[in-house]
Amino acid sequence: MEHVFQPAKVYQEIYRTLATGGYYIHTFPIKKAIVDGAMPRAALGADGKVKFLVEPPEYHGSPFGESLVTYDYGYDVTRQISEWAPFDVRISRFWDKHHGIIGEFTEVIVCRKPQ
């Protein structure tokens, strides 16, 4: 979600297509220093060009190349997601030394479409 320009539309489409009682389980970095749900870092202008709202721009590497980070999220993102689409939202944070899952950004976001 940190790489999409319109996360509200993404969540609305997921909600629309998900079965009643269904779950959407995903991850993205959550930064504890951010008080509000989502902080935009980049936006698309009317001309279709990227406008950087925070300098320097941030990119995440992957096997497919680098991806621009368009939003930073804080823990209040649960409220934000439920405003974008009427999901029940939960964040679980994992710390599992046995499997090497330690440190920051281990949150899993679970959105459930109510019955």
N, CA and C atoms as an extended XYZ file, in Angstrom:
345
Properties=species:S:1:pos:R:3:atomname:S:1:resname:S:1:resid:I:1 pbc="F F F"
N         0.813       -1.210        0.000 N   MET     1
C         0.000        0.000        0.000 CA  MET     1
C         0.848        1.262        0.000 C   MET     1
N         2.098        1.141        0.439 N   GLU     2
C         2.940        2.337        0.470 CA  GLU     2
C         3.379        2.766       -0.920 C   GLU     2
N         3.024        1.993       -1.948 N   HIS     3
C         3.448        2.315       -3.305 CA  HIS     3
C         2.302        2.755       -4.222 C   HIS     3
N         1.080        2.813       -3.713 N   VAL     4
C        -0.048        3.214       -4.559 CA  VAL     4
C        -0.400        4.682       -4.313 C   VAL     4
N        -0.862        5.341       -5.351 N   PHE     5
C        -1.187        6.762       -5.246 CA  PHE     5
C        -2.561        7.014       -4.626 C   PHE     5
N        -3.487        6.076       -4.756 N   GLN     6
C        -4.842        6.283       -4.243 CA  GLN     6
C        -5.271        5.091       -3.377 C   GLN     6
N        -4.713        4.990       -2.164 N   PRO     7
C        -5.047        3.829       -1.326 CA  PRO     7
C        -6.533        3.733       -0.994 C   PRO     7
N        -7.229        4.848       -0.873 N   ALA     8
C        -8.663        4.796       -0.580 CA  ALA     8
C        -9.406        4.019       -1.673 C   ALA     8
N        -9.082        4.283       -2.916 N   LYS     9
C        -9.739        3.576       -4.030 CA  LYS     9
C        -9.380        2.093       -4.031 C   LYS     9
N        -8.144        1.777       -3.653 N   VAL    10
C        -7.737        0.366       -3.589 CA  VAL    10
C        -8.557       -0.366       -2.536 C   VAL    10
N        -8.652        0.201       -1.339 N   TYR    11
C        -9.428       -0.450       -0.282 CA  TYR    11
C       -10.909       -0.550       -0.650 C   TYR    11
N       -11.450        0.468       -1.295 N   GLN    12
C       -12.850        0.421       -1.704 CA  GLN    12
C       -13.088       -0.706       -2.715 C   GLN    12
N       -12.159       -0.898       -3.627 N   GLU    13
C       -12.309       -1.961       -4.627 CA  GLU    13
C       -12.143       -3.340       -3.990 C   GLU    13
N       -11.207       -3.468       -3.070 N   ILE    14
C       -11.043       -4.742       -2.358 CA  ILE    14
C       -12.324       -5.056       -1.589 C   ILE    14
N       -12.861       -4.064       -0.898 N   TYR    15
C       -14.099       -4.258       -0.136 CA  TYR    15
C       -15.236       -4.681       -1.065 C   TYR    15
N       -15.343       -4.014       -2.194 N   ARG    16
C       -16.429       -4.300       -3.142 CA  ARG    16
C       -16.357       -5.738       -3.645 C   ARG    16
N       -15.164       -6.241       -3.904 N   THR    17
C       -15.020       -7.554       -4.527 CA  THR    17
C       -14.868       -8.699       -3.521 C   THR    17
N       -14.670       -8.389       -2.254 N   LEU    18
C       -14.473       -9.405       -1.234 CA  LEU    18
C       -15.819       -9.972       -0.781 C   LEU    18
N       -15.862      -11.269       -0.560 N   ALA    19
C       -17.089      -11.908       -0.065 CA  ALA    19
C       -17.395      -11.419        1.350 C   ALA    19
N       -18.673      -11.366        1.690 N   THR    20
C       -19.077      -11.020        3.049 CA  THR    20
C       -18.417      -11.985        4.020 C   THR    20
N       -17.822      -11.445        5.078 N   GLY    21
C       -17.102      -12.262        6.050 CA  GLY    21
C       -15.686      -12.588        5.619 C   GLY    21
N       -15.285      -12.139        4.424 N   GLY    22
C       -13.960      -12.432        3.899 CA  GLY    22
C       -12.880      -11.549        4.511 C   GLY    22
N       -11.639      -11.966        4.334 N   TYR    23
C       -10.488      -11.267        4.889 CA  TYR    23
C        -9.537      -10.803        3.784 C   TYR    23
N        -8.972       -9.646        3.992 N   TYR    24
C        -7.869       -9.154        3.167 CA  TYR    24
C        -6.682       -8.989        4.117 C   TYR    24
N        -5.646       -9.795        3.931 N   ILE    25
C        -4.486       -9.810        4.819 CA  ILE    25
C        -3.292       -9.301        4.029 C   ILE    25
N        -2.604       -8.295        4.594 N   HIS    26
C        -1.496       -7.685        3.866 CA  HIS    26
C        -0.513       -7.036        4.831 C   HIS    26
N         0.599       -6.609        4.284 N   THR    27
C         1.622       -5.939        5.080 CA  THR    27
C         2.044       -4.656        4.382 C   THR    27
N         2.488       -3.724        5.174 N   PHE    28
C         3.190       -2.539        4.712 CA  PHE    28
C         3.861       -1.937        5.933 C   PHE    28
N         4.906       -1.134        5.730 N   PRO    29
C         5.608       -0.569        6.882 CA  PRO    29
C         4.729        0.414        7.656 C   PRO    29
N         4.739        0.284        8.974 N   ILE    30
C         4.045        1.214        9.849 CA  ILE    30
C         5.087        1.886       10.726 C   ILE    30
N         5.105        3.207       10.666 N   LYS    31
C         6.111        3.983       11.394 CA  LYS    31
C         5.503        4.542       12.672 C   LYS    31
N         6.085        4.168       13.801 N   LYS    32
C         5.515        4.554       15.095 CA  LYS    32
C         5.539        6.056       15.339 C   LYS    32
N         6.377        6.787       14.636 N   ALA    33
C         6.467        8.235       14.840 CA  ALA    33
C         5.333        9.005       14.162 C   ALA    33
N         4.586        8.360       13.278 N   ILE    34
C         3.501        9.045       12.566 CA  ILE    34
C         2.230        8.937       13.397 C   ILE    34
N         1.644       10.082       13.718 N   VAL    35
C         0.468       10.134       14.585 CA  VAL    35
C        -0.801        9.853       13.798 C   VAL    35
N        -0.937       10.441       12.628 N   ASP    36
C        -2.138       10.246       11.818 CA  ASP    36
C        -1.980        9.022       10.927 C   ASP    36
N        -3.092        8.567       10.376 N   GLY    37
C        -3.128        7.327        9.612 CA  GLY    37
C        -2.210        7.249        8.421 C   GLY    37
N        -2.206        8.246        7.566 N   ALA    38
C        -1.426        8.183        6.342 CA  ALA    38
C        -0.859        9.558        6.018 C   ALA    38
N         0.415        9.580        5.649 N   MET    39
C         1.076       10.830        5.287 CA  MET    39
C         1.567       10.723        3.842 C   MET    39
N         0.987       11.508        2.932 N   PRO    40
C         1.407       11.413        1.531 CA  PRO    40
C         2.847       11.887        1.334 C   PRO    40
N         3.587       11.158        0.515 N   ARG    41
C         4.971       11.501        0.172 CA  ARG    41
C         5.077       11.944       -1.290 C   ARG    41
N         4.149       11.461       -2.126 N   ALA    42
C         4.163       11.794       -3.548 CA  ALA    42
C         2.729       11.726       -4.061 C   ALA    42
N         2.455       12.475       -5.122 N   ALA    43
C         1.117       12.502       -5.713 CA  ALA    43
C         1.250       12.619       -7.223 C   ALA    43
N         0.188       12.256       -7.906 N   LEU    44
C         0.148       12.457       -9.351 CA  LEU    44
C        -0.505       13.788       -9.638 C   LEU    44
N         0.150       14.598      -10.457 N   GLY    45
C        -0.415       15.874      -10.855 CA  GLY    45
C        -1.447       15.688      -11.954 C   GLY    45
N        -2.151       16.743      -12.285 N   ALA    46
C        -3.164       16.703      -13.343 CA  ALA    46
C        -2.547       16.312      -14.680 C   ALA    46
N        -1.263       16.604      -14.825 N   ASP    47
C        -0.558       16.262      -16.067 CA  ASP    47
C        -0.036       14.827      -16.071 C   ASP    47
N        -0.296       14.070      -14.980 N   GLY    48
C         0.150       12.687      -14.888 CA  GLY    48
C         1.570       12.521      -14.386 C   GLY    48
N         2.226       13.633      -14.087 N   LYS    49
C         3.594       13.569      -13.590 CA  LYS    49
C         3.598       13.476      -12.070 C   LYS    49
N         4.610       12.797      -11.554 N   VAL    50
C         4.743       12.628      -10.111 CA  VAL    50
C         5.228       13.926       -9.488 C   VAL    50
N         4.555       14.327       -8.407 N   LYS    51
C         4.977       15.480       -7.620 CA  LYS    51
C         5.454       14.955       -6.278 C   LYS    51
N         6.677       15.301       -5.917 N   PHE    52
C         7.237       14.862       -4.646 CA  PHE    52
C         6.820       15.845       -3.560 C   PHE    52
N         6.133       15.333       -2.539 N   LEU    53
C         5.650       16.156       -1.439 CA  LEU    53
C         6.624       16.157       -0.277 C   LEU    53
N         7.503       15.171       -0.240 N   VAL    54
C         8.533       15.049        0.788 CA  VAL    54
C         9.854       14.796        0.073 C   VAL    54
N        10.850       15.547        0.432 N   GLU    55
C        12.177       15.368       -0.158 CA  GLU    55
C        13.128       14.842        0.900 C   GLU    55
N        14.038       13.984        0.553 N   PRO    56
C        14.169       13.341       -0.751 CA  PRO    56
C        13.120       12.242       -0.911 C   PRO    56
N        12.798       11.884       -2.158 N   PRO    57
C        11.857       10.787       -2.360 CA  PRO    57
C        12.452        9.488       -1.823 C   PRO    57
N        11.571        8.590       -1.389 N   GLU    58
C        12.015        7.300       -0.852 CA  GLU    58
C        11.594        6.197       -1.812 C   GLU    58
N        12.481        5.238       -1.989 N   TYR    59
C        12.222        4.094       -2.857 CA  TYR    59
C        12.496        2.817       -2.081 C   TYR    59
N        11.722        1.769       -2.358 N   HIS    60
C        11.980        0.452       -1.804 CA  HIS    60
C        12.461       -0.437       -2.930 C   HIS    60
N        13.519       -1.172       -2.663 N   GLY    61
C        14.045       -2.099       -3.660 CA  GLY    61
C        13.282       -3.405       -3.662 C   GLY    61
N        13.303       -4.070       -4.787 N   SER    62
C        12.686       -5.385       -4.931 CA  SER    62
C        13.414       -6.110       -6.053 C   SER    62
N        13.130       -7.388       -6.243 N   PRO    63
C        13.749       -8.095       -7.372 CA  PRO    63
C        13.378       -7.498       -8.731 C   PRO    63
N        12.317       -6.682       -8.758 N   PHE    64
C        11.840       -6.100      -10.010 CA  PHE    64
C        12.317       -4.671      -10.224 C   PHE    64
N        13.102       -4.141       -9.299 N   GLY    65
C        13.578       -2.766       -9.395 CA  GLY    65
C        13.124       -1.962       -8.198 C   GLY    65
N        13.249       -0.672       -8.295 N   GLU    66
C        12.858        0.212       -7.195 CA  GLU    66
C        11.440        0.729       -7.390 C   GLU    66
N        10.728        0.868       -6.261 N   SER    67
C         9.358        1.380       -6.283 CA  SER    67
C         9.274        2.618       -5.398 C   SER    67
N         8.666        3.662       -5.924 N   LEU    68
C         8.484        4.908       -5.187 CA  LEU    68
C         7.528        4.697       -4.021 C   LEU    68
N         7.878        5.240       -2.863 N   VAL    69
C         6.989        5.233       -1.707 CA  VAL    69
C         6.097        6.468       -1.813 C   VAL    69
N         4.786        6.251       -1.899 N   THR    70
C         3.840        7.353       -2.059 CA  THR    70
C         3.186        7.762       -0.748 C   THR    70
N         3.154        6.853        0.237 N   TYR    71
C         2.577        7.137        1.552 CA  TYR    71
C         3.416        6.507        2.646 C   TYR    71
N         3.484        7.200        3.779 N   ASP    72
C         3.970        6.625        5.024 CA  ASP    72
C         2.757        6.465        5.922 C   ASP    72
N         2.726        5.367        6.686 N   TYR    73
C         1.582        5.067        7.542 CA  TYR    73
C         1.995        4.978        9.002 C   TYR    73
N         1.095        5.412        9.887 N   GLY    74
C         1.254        5.252       11.326 CA  GLY    74
C         0.212        4.269       11.829 C   GLY    74
N         0.247        3.985       13.134 N   TYR    75
C        -0.666        2.989       13.689 CA  TYR    75
C        -2.132        3.395       13.605 C   TYR    75
N        -2.412        4.672       13.460 N   ASP    76
C        -3.803        5.120       13.333 CA  ASP    76
C        -4.375        4.783       11.959 C   ASP    76
N        -3.609        4.091       11.142 N   VAL    77
C        -4.087        3.721        9.816 CA  VAL    77
C        -5.315        2.811        9.904 C   VAL    77
N        -5.516        2.128       11.038 N   THR    78
C        -6.723        1.310       11.186 CA  THR    78
C        -7.977        2.175       11.057 C   THR    78
N        -7.949        3.340       11.680 N   ARG    79
C        -9.070        4.283       11.569 CA  ARG    79
C        -9.217        4.750       10.130 C   ARG    79
N        -8.095        5.082        9.515 N   GLN    80
C        -8.106        5.585        8.140 CA  GLN    80
C        -8.695        4.552        7.182 C   GLN    80
N        -8.249        3.305        7.300 N   ILE    81
C        -8.761        2.254        6.419 CA  ILE    81
C       -10.264        2.098        6.592 C   ILE    81
N       -10.738        2.097        7.833 N   SER    82
C       -12.175        1.918        8.067 CA  SER    82
C       -12.984        3.114        7.593 C   SER    82
N       -12.352        4.268        7.426 N   GLU    83
C       -13.034        5.417        6.810 CA  GLU    83
C       -13.064        5.269        5.294 C   GLU    83
N       -12.020        4.706        4.725 N   TRP    84
C       -11.977        4.494        3.274 CA  TRP    84
C       -12.973        3.428        2.841 C   TRP    84
N       -13.100        2.367        3.636 N   ALA    85
C       -14.031        1.268        3.362 CA  ALA    85
C       -14.447        0.701        4.717 C   ALA    85
N       -15.697        0.245        4.855 N   PRO    86
C       -16.199       -0.144        6.182 CA  PRO    86
C       -15.700       -1.510        6.686 C   PRO    86
N       -14.400       -1.731        6.602 N   PHE    87
C       -13.780       -2.943        7.130 CA  PHE    87
C       -13.695       -2.889        8.652 C   PHE    87
N       -13.656       -4.083        9.281 N   ASP    88
C       -13.147       -4.228       10.635 CA  ASP    88
C       -11.647       -4.425       10.442 C   ASP    88
N       -10.828       -3.616       11.110 N   VAL    89
C        -9.385       -3.633       10.857 CA  VAL    89
C        -8.632       -3.981       12.132 C   VAL    89
N        -7.638       -4.828       11.980 N   ARG    90
C        -6.780       -5.220       13.101 CA  ARG    90
C        -5.333       -5.257       12.621 C   ARG    90
N        -4.432       -4.825       13.499 N   ILE    91
C        -3.004       -4.927       13.224 CA  ILE    91
C        -2.402       -5.870       14.242 C   ILE    91
N        -1.638       -6.839       13.757 N   SER    92
C        -0.893       -7.742       14.636 CA  SER    92
C         0.590       -7.529       14.364 C   SER    92
N         1.354       -7.511       15.448 N   ARG    93
C         2.793       -7.320       15.321 CA  ARG    93
C         3.469       -8.590       15.798 C   ARG    93
N         4.428       -9.068       15.026 N   PHE    94
C         5.087      -10.324       15.324 CA  PHE    94
C         6.515      -10.108       15.789 C   PHE    94
N         6.926      -10.919       16.729 N   TRP    95
C         8.310      -10.982       17.166 CA  TRP    95
C         8.572      -12.444       17.450 C   TRP    95
N         9.308      -13.078       16.562 N   ASP    96
C         9.533      -14.516       16.650 CA  ASP    96
C        11.012      -14.786       16.436 C   ASP    96
N        11.756      -14.853       17.532 N   LYS    97
C        13.210      -15.034       17.468 CA  LYS    97
C        13.574      -16.350       16.778 C   LYS    97
N        12.788      -17.397       17.020 N   HIS    98
C        13.065      -18.720       16.444 CA  HIS    98
C        13.095      -18.675       14.913 C   HIS    98
N        12.202      -17.886       14.330 N   HIS    99
C        12.126      -17.788       12.867 CA  HIS    99
C        12.814      -16.543       12.308 C   HIS    99
N        13.473      -15.791       13.170 N   GLY   100
C        14.195      -14.607       12.712 CA  GLY   100
C        13.306      -13.433       12.374 C   GLY   100
N        12.086      -13.409       12.913 N   ILE   101
C        11.174      -12.294       12.668 CA  ILE   101
C        11.280      -11.367       13.868 C   ILE   101
N        12.206      -10.428       13.771 N   ILE   102
C        12.445       -9.487       14.858 CA  ILE   102
C        12.692       -8.108       14.260 C   ILE   102
N        12.493       -7.087       15.051 N   GLY   103
C        12.768       -5.735       14.589 CA  GLY   103
C        11.522       -4.975       14.200 C   GLY   103
N        11.747       -3.913       13.455 N   GLU   104
C        10.647       -3.045       13.028 CA  GLU   104
C         9.924       -3.617       11.810 C   GLU   104
N         8.761       -3.072       11.548 N   PHE   105
C         7.980       -3.334       10.336 CA  PHE   105
C         7.590       -4.806       10.195 C   PHE   105
N         7.125       -5.399       11.292 N   THR   106
C         6.666       -6.792       11.265 CA  THR   106
C         5.149       -6.876       11.415 C   THR   106
N         4.462       -5.779       11.165 N   GLU   107
C         3.009       -5.730       11.331 CA  GLU   107
C         2.295       -6.411       10.162 C   GLU   107
N         1.192       -7.055       10.501 N   VAL   108
C         0.294       -7.635        9.505 CA  VAL   108
C        -1.060       -6.960        9.700 C   VAL   108
N        -1.607       -6.430        8.628 N   ILE   109
C        -2.888       -5.728        8.676 CA  ILE   109
C        -3.966       -6.686        8.167 C   ILE   109
N        -4.998       -6.875        8.972 N   VAL   110
C        -6.093       -7.781        8.614 CA  VAL   110
C        -7.378       -6.966        8.521 C   VAL   110
N        -7.969       -6.968        7.342 N   CYS   111
C        -9.246       -6.287        7.104 CA  CYS   111
C       -10.309       -7.360        6.874 C   CYS   111
N       -11.404       -7.258        7.618 N   ARG   112
C       -12.503       -8.224        7.484 CA  ARG   112
C       -13.760       -7.482        7.036 C   ARG   112
N       -14.394       -8.026        6.026 N   LYS   113
C       -15.656       -7.461        5.579 CA  LYS   113
C       -16.754       -8.024        6.472 C   LYS   113
N       -17.430       -7.175        7.246 N   PRO   114
C       -18.422       -7.666        8.208 CA  PRO   114
C       -19.556       -8.449        7.536 C   PRO   114
N       -20.174       -9.302        8.324 N   GLN   115
C       -21.302      -10.117        7.828 CA  GLN   115
C       -22.561       -9.284        7.776 C   GLN   115
